[in-house]
Amino acid sequence: MDIERISSLPTFHPYSDLEYQKLIEFRAKVQNLLQTEYQKDDSFLIRWLRARDLNLIRAEEMLRASLKWRQDNDVDNILKCDDIPEEVKKMSPVAYSGISTEGYATFVVPFGRHDTRYLVEKYGVEEMLRIQIMHSQNRFNRNFSSNFHNNYADSSHRESISPSRFE
């Protein structure tokens, strides 16, 4: 099947013929929802299909729910203000370390230095969730995976490594 690929991003997982067919059908069903060039890209749309085992109905439900969540939480504007308290930045370090062989971002997160309970008690759950959304959106804007599986379809590719394995 010869289908023109609509993507400016590299494909780390080649599309099967079935995926191409489902992608065409999915694009037709959701094209009125897609507002940005990134959202119109094959690499964005295929994530939703793969996250729901190529089930068009479930992929559309997931995409719609995510777009509503993004609107409800003003995610598209969240990076316009960088008001994360210095204390939170110091107590929650995260460092970008590169791209995996599958094309996903890898990060070093020294969880032993995070004092989540203190930060939540001091700043509150809502503020800490807003900060987490800011971090995730920042990674998402760089085409990286994120922490919100239900709103960023490729997040199931995260892996954690325990520091104790290296001691």
C-alpha positions in Angstrom: 0.0 0.0 0.0 1.6 3.3 -1.1 0.4 6.0 1.3 2.1 9.4 1.6 3.5 9.9 5.1 2.6 13.2 6.7 5.4 13.7 9.2 8.4 15.8 9.7 9.6 13.6 12.6 11.6 10.4 12.3 9.8 7.1 12.6 11.5 4.8 15.1 8.8 2.2 14.8 7.9 1.6 11.1 4.2 1.6 10.3 2.6 -1.7 9.2 0.1 -1.8 6.4 -2.7 -2.1 9.0 -1.3 0.9 10.9 -1.2 3.0 7.7 -4.8 2.1 7.0 -6.0 2.8 10.6 -4.0 6.1 10.5 -5.9 7.2 7.4 -9.2 6.3 9.0 -8.3 7.9 12.3 -7.1 11.2 10.6 -10.5 11.4 8.8 -12.4 10.9 12.1 -10.4 13.5 14.2 -9.1 16.0 11.7 -11.6 18.7 13.0 -10.0 18.3 16.5 -6.4 18.8 15.3 -5.3 22.4 15.8 -1.5 22.5 15.5 0.9 21.2 12.9 2.3 18.9 15.5 -1.2 17.4 16.1 -1.7 16.8 12.4 1.6 14.9 12.2 1.5 11.1 11.6 3.8 10.6 14.6 1.3 12.3 16.9 -1.7 10.4 15.6 -0.1 6.9 15.5 0.7 7.2 19.3 -3.0 7.3 20.1 -3.7 4.4 17.8 -0.9 2.3 19.2 -1.8 3.2 22.8 -5.3 1.7 22.1 -4.2 -1.3 20.0 -5.4 0.4 16.8 -9.0 0.5 18.1 -10.3 3.7 16.3 -13.1 4.3 18.8 -10.9 3.9 21.9 -8.1 6.0 20.3 -10.6 8.8 19.5 -12.0 8.7 23.0 -8.5 8.9 24.5 -7.6 11.8 22.2 -10.8 13.7 22.9 -10.3 13.2 26.7 -6.8 14.4 26.5 -7.6 17.5 24.5 -10.4 18.3 27.0 -8.0 17.8 29.9 -5.4 20.1 28.2 -8.1 22.8 27.8 -9.4 22.4 31.3 -5.9 22.7 32.7 -4.7 25.4 30.3 -1.8 23.2 29.4 -1.1 25.0 26.1 -0.4 28.2 28.0 1.2 26.8 31.1 4.8 27.4 29.9 4.2 31.1 29.4 4.9 31.6 33.1 7.9 30.0 34.7 7.1 30.6 38.3 8.4 27.4 39.8 9.8 28.2 43.3 13.6 27.8 43.5 13.1 25.5 46.5 11.1 23.1 44.3 13.7 23.2 41.5 16.4 22.4 44.0 14.5 19.6 45.8 13.2 18.0 42.6 16.1 17.8 40.2 15.6 16.2 36.7 18.3 16.1 34.0 17.8 15.3 30.3 20.4 12.6 29.3 19.6 11.9 25.7 17.4 9.8 23.3 16.9 6.1 23.6 17.4 3.7 20.7 13.6 3.8 20.3 13.6 7.6 20.0 12.3 8.4 23.5 13.9 11.0 25.8 15.8 9.6 28.8 16.1 11.5 32.0 18.1 11.1 35.2 15.9 11.6 38.2 17.6 11.2 41.6 14.5 10.2 43.5 16.5 10.0 46.8 16.9 13.8 46.7 13.2 14.4 46.2 11.2 15.2 49.3 7.7 15.0 47.8 5.9 14.9 51.1 7.5 18.2 52.2 6.8 19.9 48.9 3.2 18.8 48.8 2.6 19.9 52.4 4.3 23.3 51.8 2.9 24.1 48.3 -0.2 21.9 48.1 -1.4 19.2 45.8 -2.8 21.5 43.1 0.4 23.6 42.9 2.6 20.4 42.7 0.3 19.0 40.0 0.6 22.3 38.0 4.4 22.1 38.3 4.4 18.5 37.1 2.2 19.5 34.2 4.7 22.2 33.4 7.6 19.7 33.4 5.7 17.2 31.3 4.5 19.8 28.8 8.1 21.1 28.5 9.2 17.5 27.6 6.2 17.0 25.3 7.1 20.2 23.4 10.4 18.7 22.6 8.6 15.6 21.3 9.5 13.6 24.4 7.5 11.1 26.5 5.8 12.4 29.6 4.4 11.4 33.0 0.7 11.6 32.0 -0.2 8.3 30.4 -3.8 9.3 29.7 -2.9 12.6 28.1 0.3 11.8 26.4 -0.2 8.6 24.5 3.5 7.5 24.4 4.2 7.7 28.1 4.0 3.9 28.6 7.6 3.7 27.4 9.1 5.1 30.6 11.4 3.0 32.6 12.8 3.5 36.1 16.2 2.4 37.3 16.8 2.0 41.0 20.0 3.7 42.3 20.5 0.7 44.6 21.3 -1.4 41.5 24.5 0.6 41.0 25.8 0.5 44.6 
